[in-house]
Amino acid sequence: MREDAFDAIVVGAGPAGTAAAYLLAKSGWQVVLVERGDYPGAKNVMGGILYRVAMEEIIPSFWKEAPVERHITEQRVWLLSSDSAFSVGYKSDRLAKDPYNAFTVLRAKFDSWFAGKAEEAGAILVPQTVAEELIWEGGRVIGVRTGRQEGDLFASVVILAEGVNSLLAKKAGLHPEILPHQVALAVKETICLPKERIEDRFNLEDGEGTAIEIVGENTKGRVGAGFIYTNRESLSVGVGVLLSDLVELKLTPHDLIEAMKVHPLIRRLLEGGKTEEYAAHLVPEGGWSAIPPLFADGLMIAGDAAMLVNSVHREGSNMALTSGRLAAECALKAKEMGDFSAKTLSRYRKALEESFVLQDLRRYRKVSDFFSGHNQFFSLYPEMINEAAHEILVVDSVPKGEKVRRIKETIFKKRSKFQFLKDFYHFWRIIR
């Protein structure tokens, strides 16, 4: 190893990269954490849900000092039509007790705090720095070339956690070009509202939060979802659709979020709010089939760069944190063995396979392709469910048997009984 080399270089100060940098620095390693933004979180975007267990495995009881917004006590799913929503939800007092299940966070605050913990542990944070390419020697990654003068950095191991685009991995031929149907383009607004108004509108106690996932009309019937998450004094509101569908529809994410915000049910939740922040980002949606090689000689890939997002359950931050942790643990073992070859670093892939991360992605490996070919789950069926609910819940002089007959007639006019049963049989097959 070169005399000027670090033990590890981590590219990207999001959850995955910072988790790896923190754990390695805490173990006494010389670690440099490279971040292209002005500060960690400046360019990082996600819906805003952080799951406790994955983060607590890195920093126990982190929520007692971290800048979390609210702990989630209620989760809802809305199937949206043009003027209504069929809602399924779960709210529990158990979720309101310490230890919590999940929190809302604002990345600018949380990522800065997390990177600060890595610095306290001994990591060197280098913001405003673009990692331009990997440095190879004898078929092995030995460092990273940055845009700074004399900016070549060398290390025993490099961990890439630079986000879904993963430019370094692409340049090195380790990451295939992402196809339009394997990634969603999402837009998010942070809308400020007084704390008391949020708690009143969402029926929350102090510190409690609600997460609403929305499918249907808000994505123009295409594969994707929207969300509304409560922060302490703001709402995180967003929507994302597969890039391939946006191209076909000739729409932008901005078009979608503006239309979603004026939906009669959503407008009332946002009324009086002021948009404080607007951001767009790519979200990995390809699942199992889109995962690139996760290791090479001297290299591991984690987080969104590894396409580790469970689009079915809208999970990403927990997979990023876990992959960063497992990459750090693998690196520590490699140092014990004095071997950073691909053979040794393959333990990282094995650890992910033994964790929920790849087990879940394997389980749902066919979901993305299924939904891409079955848009009716985002268009026709939300509309049908809302119409059926309206028919049943409107109390009039029509016998309930007649109402059920009308519902069946309406459904099977739009989708034959055979098609209906076939759709849900195949859906059950891929998620069971």
C-alpha positions as CSV (number, residue, x, y, z in Angstrom):
1,M,0.0,0.0,0.0
2,R,1.3,3.5,-0.8
3,E,2.5,5.5,2.1
4,D,0.0,8.3,1.4
5,A,-2.9,5.9,1.1
6,F,-6.0,5.9,3.3
7,D,-7.5,2.7,4.6
8,A,-10.7,3.5,2.8
9,I,-12.3,6.1,0.5
10,V,-16.0,6.4,0.6
11,V,-17.7,8.3,-2.3
12,G,-21.1,9.8,-1.3
13,A,-22.2,11.1,2.1
14,G,-25.7,9.7,2.0
15,P,-27.0,7.1,4.4
16,A,-25.0,4.2,2.8
17,G,-21.7,6.0,2.5
18,T,-21.8,7.8,5.8
19,A,-22.7,4.5,7.6
20,A,-19.7,2.8,6.1
21,A,-17.4,5.8,6.8
22,Y,-18.7,6.1,10.4
23,L,-18.2,2.4,11.3
24,L,-14.7,2.2,9.7
25,A,-13.5,5.4,11.3
26,K,-14.9,4.2,14.7
27,S,-12.7,1.1,14.2
28,G,-9.6,3.3,13.9
29,W,-9.3,3.4,10.2
30,Q,-8.1,6.4,8.2
31,V,-11.2,7.2,6.1
32,V,-11.9,10.0,3.7
33,L,-15.6,10.7,2.8
34,V,-16.0,12.5,-0.5
35,E,-19.2,14.5,-1.1
36,R,-20.0,16.5,-4.2
37,G,-22.5,18.7,-2.5
38,D,-21.6,21.9,-0.5
39,Y,-22.4,19.8,2.6
40,P,-23.9,16.4,3.2
41,G,-27.6,16.4,2.4
42,A,-27.3,19.5,0.1
43,K,-27.9,17.3,-3.0
44,N,-29.5,14.2,-1.3
45,V,-33.2,13.6,-1.7
46,M,-35.6,11.0,-0.6
47,G,-39.2,10.9,0.4
48,G,-38.2,11.3,4.0
49,I,-38.9,8.1,6.0
50,L,-36.0,6.7,8.1
51,Y,-36.4,3.3,9.6
52,R,-35.2,2.8,13.2
53,V,-33.7,-0.7,13.2
54,A,-31.3,-0.2,10.3
55,M,-30.0,3.1,11.8
56,E,-29.9,1.8,15.4
57,E,-27.6,-1.0,14.3
58,I,-25.1,1.7,13.5
59,I,-25.8,4.2,16.3
60,P,-27.9,2.9,19.2
61,S,-30.7,5.2,20.4
62,F,-29.7,7.7,17.6
63,W,-33.1,9.4,17.7
64,K,-32.4,10.8,21.1
65,E,-29.9,13.2,19.5
66,A,-30.5,13.1,15.8
67,P,-32.6,15.8,14.1
68,V,-35.6,13.6,13.3
69,E,-38.9,15.3,12.6
70,R,-41.7,13.0,13.8
71,H,-42.1,9.3,14.7
72,I,-44.6,7.6,12.5
73,T,-47.6,6.3,14.3
74,E,-50.0,6.0,11.3
75,Q,-49.5,4.6,7.8
76,R,-52.2,5.0,5.1
77,V,-52.5,4.0,1.5
78,W,-54.8,6.0,-0.8
79,L,-56.2,4.6,-4.0
80,L,-57.0,7.8,-5.8
81,S,-59.6,8.6,-8.4
82,S,-60.3,12.1,-9.8
83,D,-62.4,13.2,-6.9
84,S,-62.1,10.6,-4.1
85,A,-59.8,8.2,-2.4
86,F,-60.3,4.7,-1.0
87,S,-58.1,4.6,2.1
88,V,-56.5,1.7,3.9
89,G,-54.6,2.5,7.1
90,Y,-53.0,1.4,10.3
91,K,-52.6,3.5,13.4
92,S,-51.3,2.1,16.7
93,D,-50.4,3.4,20.1
94,R,-47.6,0.8,20.0
95,L,-46.0,2.8,17.2
96,A,-46.1,5.9,19.5
97,K,-43.8,4.3,22.1
98,D,-40.0,4.3,22.4
99,P,-38.4,2.5,20.6
100,Y,-40.1,3.7,17.5
101,N,-40.5,2.0,14.1
102,A,-39.8,4.9,11.7
103,F,-39.2,8.7,11.6
104,T,-39.6,11.4,9.1
105,V,-36.4,13.3,8.4
106,L,-35.2,16.2,6.3
107,R,-32.1,15.1,4.5
108,A,-30.2,18.5,4.7
109,K,-30.5,18.3,8.5
110,F,-30.1,14.5,9.1
111,D,-27.3,13.9,6.6
112,S,-25.2,16.8,8.0
113,W,-25.7,15.4,11.5
114,F,-24.8,11.8,10.5
115,A,-21.7,13.0,8.6
116,G,-20.8,15.0,11.7
117,K,-20.8,11.7,13.7
118,A,-18.5,10.2,11.2
119,E,-16.2,13.1,11.6
120,E,-16.3,12.8,15.3
121,A,-15.3,9.2,14.9
122,G,-12.2,10.3,12.9
123,A,-13.4,10.3,9.2
124,I,-12.2,13.2,7.0
125,L,-15.1,14.8,5.2
126,V,-14.3,16.4,1.9
127,P,-17.3,18.3,0.5
128,Q,-17.6,20.2,-2.8
129,T,-15.5,17.5,-4.4
130,V,-16.4,15.5,-7.5
131,A,-15.0,12.0,-7.8
132,E,-14.3,11.8,-11.5
133,E,-13.0,8.2,-12.0
134,L,-11.6,5.2,-10.3
135,I,-7.8,4.7,-10.3
136,W,-6.8,1.2,-11.3
137,E,-3.5,-0.7,-11.0
138,G,-3.0,-4.2,-12.2
139,G,-6.8,-4.8,-12.5
140,R,-7.4,-3.6,-9.0
141,V,-9.0,-0.3,-7.7
142,I,-6.5,1.6,-5.7
143,G,-8.1,5.0,-5.4
144,V,-10.2,7.8,-6.8
145,R,-9.4,10.8,-9.0
146,T,-11.1,14.0,-8.0
147,G,-11.6,17.3,-9.6
148,R,-9.3,19.0,-7.1
149,Q,-5.7,20.0,-7.9
150,E,-3.5,17.1,-6.9
151,G,-6.7,15.4,-6.0
152,D,-5.8,11.8,-6.5
153,L,-6.7,9.8,-3.4
154,F,-5.5,6.3,-2.7
155,A,-6.8,3.6,-0.4
156,S,-6.9,-0.1,0.3
157,V,-10.6,-0.2,-0.5
158,V,-13.1,2.1,-2.2
159,I,-16.8,2.1,-1.3
160,L,-19.0,3.7,-3.9
161,A,-22.3,5.1,-2.5
162,E,-22.7,8.0,-5.0
163,G,-26.4,7.5,-5.8
164,V,-28.4,5.9,-8.6
165,N,-26.4,7.4,-11.5
166,S,-23.2,5.8,-10.1
167,L,-21.0,7.6,-12.6
168,L,-17.7,6.1,-11.4
169,A,-19.1,2.5,-11.6
170,K,-20.4,3.3,-15.1
171,K,-17.1,4.7,-16.3
172,A,-15.4,1.6,-15.0
173,G,-17.8,-0.7,-16.8
174,L,-19.2,-2.1,-13.5
175,H,-22.6,-0.6,-13.8
176,P,-24.8,-1.1,-16.9
177,E,-26.7,1.7,-18.4
178,I,-30.0,2.1,-16.5
179,L,-33.0,1.5,-18.7
180,P,-35.9,4.0,-18.6
181,H,-38.3,1.3,-17.1
182,Q,-35.8,0.6,-14.3
183,V,-35.8,4.1,-12.7
184,A,-38.4,6.5,-11.6
185,L,-38.1,10.3,-11.8
186,A,-39.6,11.8,-8.6
187,V,-40.2,15.3,-7.5
188,K,-40.6,16.4,-3.9
189,E,-41.7,19.7,-2.2
190,T,-41.3,20.6,1.4
191,I,-44.3,22.7,2.3
192,C,-44.2,24.7,5.5
193,L,-47.2,24.6,7.8
194,P,-47.5,25.5,11.5
195,K,-47.0,22.6,13.9
196,E,-50.5,23.0,15.4
197,R,-52.1,23.0,12.0
198,I,-50.4,19.8,11.0
199,E,-51.4,18.0,14.2
200,D,-54.9,19.2,13.8
201,R,-55.3,18.1,10.2
202,F,-53.7,14.7,10.7
203,N,-55.1,14.1,14.2
204,L,-51.7,13.8,15.8
205,E,-50.2,14.2,19.2
206,D,-47.0,16.2,19.7
207,G,-44.2,14.3,18.0
208,E,-46.4,11.8,16.2
209,G,-46.4,11.6,12.4
210,T,-48.4,10.2,9.5
211,A,-47.2,8.7,6.2
212,I,-49.6,8.5,3.3
213,E,-48.7,6.6,0.1
214,I,-50.9,7.5,-2.9
215,V,-51.4,5.5,-6.2
216,G,-53.9,6.0,-9.0
217,E,-55.0,9.3,-10.5
218,N,-51.9,11.2,-9.2
219,T,-49.6,9.2,-11.6
220,K,-52.0,9.5,-14.5
221,G,-52.6,5.7,-14.2
222,R,-49.0,4.8,-14.7
223,V,-46.6,2.8,-12.6
224,G,-45.6,5.1,-9.7
225,A,-46.7,6.6,-6.4
226,G,-47.1,9.8,-4.5
227,F,-46.7,10.5,-0.8
228,I,-47.4,13.0,2.0
229,Y,-45.3,12.8,5.1
230,T,-45.6,15.0,8.2
231,N,-42.6,16.7,9.5
232,R,-42.5,18.9,12.6
233,E,-43.4,22.1,10.8
234,S,-43.7,21.1,7.2
235,L,-45.1,18.4,4.9
236,S,-43.0,16.4,2.5
237,V,-45.1,16.0,-0.6
238,G,-44.0,14.2,-3.8
239,V,-44.7,11.9,-6.7
240,G,-42.7,9.7,-8.9
241,V,-43.3,7.8,-12.2
242,L,-41.2,5.5,-14.3
243,L,-39.0,7.5,-16.6
244,S,-40.3,5.4,-19.6
245,D,-43.9,6.4,-18.8
246,L,-43.0,10.1,-18.4
247,V,-41.4,10.0,-21.9
248,E,-44.5,8.3,-23.3
249,L,-46.9,10.7,-21.6
250,K,-44.8,13.7,-22.5
251,L,-45.1,14.9,-19.0
252,T,-42.6,16.2,-16.4
253,P,-42.7,15.3,-12.7
254,H,-43.5,19.0,-12.1
255,D,-46.7,18.5,-14.1
256,L,-47.6,15.6,-11.9
257,I,-47.0,17.2,-8.6
258,E,-48.9,20.3,-9.5
259,A,-51.9,18.2,-10.6
260,M,-51.7,16.1,-7.4
261,K,-51.6,19.2,-5.2
262,V,-54.9,20.5,-6.5
263,H,-56.7,17.2,-6.0
264,P,-59.7,18.1,-3.7
265,L,-58.6,15.7,-0.9
266,I,-54.9,16.7,-1.1
267,R,-55.5,20.4,-1.5
268,R,-57.2,20.6,1.9
269,L,-54.2,19.0,3.6
270,L,-51.8,21.5,2.0
271,E,-54.0,24.6,2.3
272,G,-52.2,27.6,3.6
273,G,-48.7,26.0,3.2
274,K,-45.7,27.6,1.6
275,T,-43.3,25.7,-0.6
276,E,-39.8,26.0,1.0
277,E,-37.9,23.5,-1.0
278,Y,-38.3,21.8,-4.4
279,A,-36.1,18.9,-5.6
280,A,-36.1,16.1,-8.2
281,H,-34.2,12.9,-8.2
282,L,-34.0,9.4,-9.7
283,V,-35.2,6.4,-7.8
284,P,-34.0,2.9,-8.5
285,E,-37.1,0.8,-9.5
286,G,-35.5,-2.1,-11.3
287,G,-35.1,-4.3,-8.3
288,W,-33.3,-7.6,-8.4
289,S,-32.7,-7.6,-12.1
290,A,-31.0,-4.2,-12.1
291,I,-28.5,-4.9,-9.4
292,P,-24.9,-4.4,-10.8
293,P,-21.9,-6.4,-9.7
294,L,-21.5,-5.3,-6.0
295,F,-17.7,-5.8,-5.7
296,A,-14.4,-6.0,-7.6
297,D,-10.8,-6.0,-6.5
298,G,-10.5,-3.2,-4.0
299,L,-14.1,-2.0,-4.5
300,M,-17.7,-2.4,-3.1
301,I,-20.9,-0.6,-4.2
302,A,-23.7,0.3,-1.7
303,G,-27.0,2.0,-1.5
304,D,-28.8,3.5,-4.5
305,A,-25.6,3.0,-6.5
306,A,-26.3,-0.7,-6.0
307,M,-30.0,-0.3,-7.0
308,L,-31.0,-1.4,-3.5
309,V,-34.6,-0.1,-3.3
310,N,-37.7,-2.2,-2.5
311,S,-40.3,-0.4,-4.6
312,V,-43.2,-2.6,-3.3
313,H,-42.8,-1.5,0.3
314,R,-41.3,1.9,-0.5
315,E,-38.1,1.0,1.4
316,G,-34.7,2.5,0.5
317,S,-33.1,4.2,3.5
318,N,-33.0,1.0,5.5
319,M,-31.4,-0.9,2.6
320,A,-28.9,1.9,2.1
321,L,-27.9,1.9,5.8
322,T,-27.7,-1.9,6.0
323,S,-25.6,-2.1,2.8
324,G,-23.2,0.6,4.1
325,R,-22.9,-1.3,7.4
326,L,-22.2,-4.7,5.7
327,A,-19.7,-3.1,3.4
328,A,-17.8,-1.7,6.4
329,E,-17.9,-5.1,8.2
330,C,-16.6,-6.8,5.0
331,A,-13.8,-4.3,4.7
332,L,-12.7,-4.8,8.3
333,K,-12.6,-8.6,7.7
334,A,-10.6,-8.0,4.6
335,K,-8.0,-6.0,6.5
336,E,-7.7,-8.8,9.1
337,M,-7.0,-11.2,6.2
338,G,-4.7,-8.7,4.5
339,D,-6.6,-9.3,1.3
340,F,-8.9,-6.8,-0.6
341,S,-9.3,-9.0,-3.6
342,A,-12.7,-9.6,-5.2
343,K,-12.7,-13.1,-3.7
344,T,-12.5,-11.7,-0.2
345,L,-14.9,-8.8,-0.9
346,S,-17.5,-11.2,-2.3
347,R,-18.3,-11.7,1.4
348,Y,-20.2,-8.4,1.1
349,R,-22.6,-9.9,-1.5
350,K,-23.0,-13.0,0.6
351,A,-23.8,-10.9,3.7
352,L,-26.5,-8.9,1.7
353,E,-28.0,-12.2,0.5
354,E,-28.3,-13.4,4.1
355,S,-29.9,-10.1,5.2
356,F,-33.4,-8.9,4.4
357,V,-32.0,-6.7,1.7
358,L,-31.4,-9.2,-1.1
359,Q,-33.9,-11.7,0.3
360,D,-36.7,-9.1,-0.1
361,L,-35.5,-8.0,-3.5
362,R,-35.3,-11.6,-4.7
363,R,-38.8,-12.2,-3.4
364,Y,-40.3,-9.3,-5.4
365,R,-38.0,-9.7,-8.4
366,K,-40.9,-10.0,-10.9
367,V,-43.0,-7.1,-9.6
368,S,-41.5,-4.3,-11.6
369,D,-41.9,-6.1,-14.9
370,F,-45.4,-7.2,-13.9
371,F,-46.7,-3.7,-13.2
372,S,-45.0,-2.3,-16.3
373,G,-47.3,-4.5,-18.3
374,H,-50.4,-4.1,-16.1
375,N,-51.1,-0.4,-15.8
376,Q,-54.7,-1.2,-14.9
377,F,-53.5,-1.6,-11.3
378,F,-52.7,2.1,-11.3
379,S,-55.6,3.3,-13.5
380,L,-58.7,1.1,-13.9
381,Y,-58.7,-0.6,-10.5
382,P,-58.3,2.5,-8.2
383,E,-61.2,4.0,-10.2
384,M,-63.3,0.8,-9.9
385,I,-62.7,0.6,-6.1
386,N,-63.7,4.2,-5.5
387,E,-66.9,3.8,-7.6
388,A,-67.8,0.6,-5.8
389,A,-67.2,2.2,-2.4
390,H,-69.4,5.2,-3.4
391,E,-72.2,2.9,-4.6
392,I,-72.2,0.9,-1.4
393,L,-71.8,3.8,1.0
394,V,-74.5,6.2,-0.5
395,V,-77.6,5.4,1.5
396,D,-80.8,5.6,-0.7
397,S,-83.8,3.5,-1.5
398,V,-82.0,1.1,-3.8
399,P,-81.7,-2.5,-2.3
400,K,-78.2,-3.6,-1.4
401,G,-78.5,-6.6,-3.8
402,E,-79.2,-4.2,-6.7
403,K,-76.1,-2.1,-5.7
404,V,-73.9,-5.2,-5.7
405,R,-75.3,-6.2,-9.1
406,R,-74.5,-2.7,-10.5
407,I,-71.0,-2.8,-9.1
408,K,-70.4,-6.2,-10.8
409,E,-71.9,-5.0,-14.0
410,T,-69.7,-1.9,-14.1
411,I,-66.5,-3.8,-13.2
412,F,-67.0,-6.5,-15.8
413,K,-67.9,-4.0,-18.5
414,K,-64.5,-2.5,-18.1
415,R,-62.6,-5.7,-17.4
416,S,-64.0,-9.1,-18.2
417,K,-64.4,-11.6,-15.4
418,F,-61.7,-13.7,-16.9
419,Q,-59.3,-10.7,-17.2
420,F,-60.1,-9.7,-13.6
421,L,-59.4,-13.1,-12.2
422,K,-56.2,-13.4,-14.3
423,D,-54.9,-10.1,-13.2
424,F,-55.2,-10.8,-9.5
425,Y,-54.1,-14.4,-9.8
426,H,-50.8,-13.3,-11.4
427,F,-50.5,-10.5,-8.9
428,W,-50.9,-13.0,-6.1
429,R,-48.3,-15.3,-7.7
430,I,-45.6,-12.7,-7.8
431,I,-46.0,-11.3,-4.3
432,R,-46.7,-14.5,-2.3
